[in-house]
Amino acid sequence: MTKTPCQPAVDFHCHIDLYPDHEAAINASETAGVYTLAVTTTPKAWPRNRDLTKGMHFVRAALGLHPQLAAERAHEINEWKHYLPEARYIGEVGLDAGPRFYKTMNIQKDLFRTILEQCAESGGKVLSVHSVRTAPLVLDMIEEYLPNDRGKVVLHWFTGGRSDLVRAASIGCYFSINAEMTKTERGRKLIAELPNDRLLTETDGPFTKIKGRPMHPTDVHFVVEAVAKIRNEPIKLINDIILKNLKELLS
């Protein structure tokens, strides 16, 4: 049985439409009081996510075009643009230079630049950004195409170096931490060095696991507990910081 958090929590990056029962997963987050960002990987997924989260207090849908799908989905950028006026939250978007996807980097960069420019033109968007092996380039593009006063960026599952972390924080980026990041020495070091006012949590479910099963937003308290341990702080303090940061991000 999934433990229900005793106070509100934050899962700022979850593929909630990839669970076997999409609607039930949304309702579970809402009932448990977990502020959940339901990211999508393609604009074709937007209408259903939008409709299922309409009227929810804790769950919001994000309009995405995943960099790993750039090669086969690049033509959907026009559909993404069509839905943009409806969406405050954007994700999952970004760049991925991993071995499987490096060959599509030019397409990825074109799409990401378009997304950033469109968000800057619209203003007020909050982006959940993928940056595998591309942190410096992602930050370059954010600085060039999305001024801080035109949108906010949360770096999802960040794997950049310390200099990238410092730079990202200096330009106003937030970081959403998941359970997998707490399991590696590199991830723990990054978590320990994050400024308090830039810290958020995520599950990235169902791609991460807990006790042999996919994580759900209602499992995000495990992430909060791990972050508190790494930073040698009380669990409640860390959760309070995360909730405060969410409020600041969305203000």
PyMOL commands that set and color helices and strands:
alter all, ss='L'
color gray80, all
select helices_A, chain A and resi 16-18+22-32+43-53+67-86+102-122+135-145+148-150+162-170+179-183+185-193+196-198+217-231+235-250
alter helices_A, ss='H'
color red, helices_A
select strands_A, chain A and resi 9-14+34-38+59-63+89-96+125-132+151-156+174-177+199-201+209-210+213-214
alter strands_A, ss='S'
color yellow, strands_A
deselect
rebuild
show_as cartoon
